[in-house]
Amino acid sequence: MRVIAVDDEPLALRQMVSYINKIPFLECVGEFQSANDAYAFLQEESADGMFCDINMPDLNGLDFIKSLAAPPLVVLTTAYSEYALDGYKLDVVDYLLKPFSLDDVKRAANKMKRQFDLVNGSNTTTTSSVSQEKKEKETADDTIFVKTDYKMVKISVKDIRYIEGMSEYLRIYMEDNPKPMTVLLSMTKMAESLPPYFMRIHRSYIVNLNKIQEVNKNRVIMDKDTYLPIGDLYKDKFNEYVNSRYLGR
């Protein structure tokens, strides 16, 4: 499980990350001393769970959780027991009262994993098996399933033109369909499920490289009505792709 840790106290944050790293089924993908930084991270990346302090300046943990459209599974941490009721009103997984031990974190992590498995299935896969599964998907079945309008829809990956990120949601634009599909999914999760002929060109856009009609300065032109920006963070990789296929002098 991909988890993040949020605590404004550096020593407490370091201790929590240390505990997370000792739990085999957890991977700490981010550590933050402010809820605002954690919020920015979650707009771009996916996380299955979060260990979050309550008492923090600027934005406290409870308000932070409320601000997320689709929060990950949450374990709250605090030195003040009076916040426990407020935490459970937010349907958090567990509540750790400081100071807590590794065994306390393990118990909370096991609760988190049980809830995660109920939603996503009980079998956890290793990195190698995920890679193998992705290869098989690319070669044997160029399709994926996405949940939209309360139903699972099978779509052909090669017919995806581009994908637009909208906070916690994605819009998937298909060939021969002017109306995009809206799905609850992160850009990172989607990118991991796509074959190599897809590339992220902007924090908000993933494109099917086979569907590009033109590249003009800092824009990708998909058709006469669709111009997508190329972000500074993605420009070098995209230019490398274009140059590798450029037939000019």
C-alpha positions, 0 to 999 in steps of 0.5 A: 500500500502507498501511504503518506505521513503528515506531521508538523513536528520533524521528530514525530514525522521522522519516527512515523516514517521509520515505523512505516518502513518497518511494515512490509506491506506499506510503502511511504511515498511522501512525508510532509510537515504541512497539510498544504504540502500533502494536499498539493501532493495528492492532487498529482499522485495517488496514495492508498493511506495516510497517517496524519497529525491533527494539530498543525498550523495553517490547516489542521488534520481534520479540516485537511481530510474534509477538504479532500474530495476522495481522501485515502484511508486515514489514521489520525495521530495526536497528543490530545484525546478529545479529538477522537470523536471528531476523527471517527465522525470522518470515518477514519480507520484508527486513532493513535494517541501520542506517544505510540509504539511500533506495535500501535502503528502495526495494529492501525496499519493492519486495520487500514490494510483490511479495509483496503483489501475489502475494496480492492481485493485481498491479493497483494501483488509484488512489483515483478508480478505487476510488471508482468501483468502489465506486459500481458495486458499490452500484448494480449488484451489492449483493454481496461475497465473503468468505473463511470456512472456507477458501472464498470465500462470496458474501453479499448486503450488504442481508442483513447485520444487523451486524458485530462486530470480534474483534481480527483477525477479524470476525463477520458476522451475517446475516438468517435465519441465527443463526450468524455468519460468521467472517472474517479482515478488519479493521473498516476494510477492511470499512467501506470495502466497504459502502454508505452505509446501514451505520454504525460505532457502536462500535469493535467494531460496524458496523450496517445502519441499515435493520435497527435496531428501536430506539435506547434511550439509549446502545444500539442494539436490533437485536432482542429479544435483541441490544443493541449499545453506541454508543461515545463516538467514534461517538455524535455521528455516529449521533445526527446520523443519528437526528435527521435522521430524527426526526419529533417536534416 
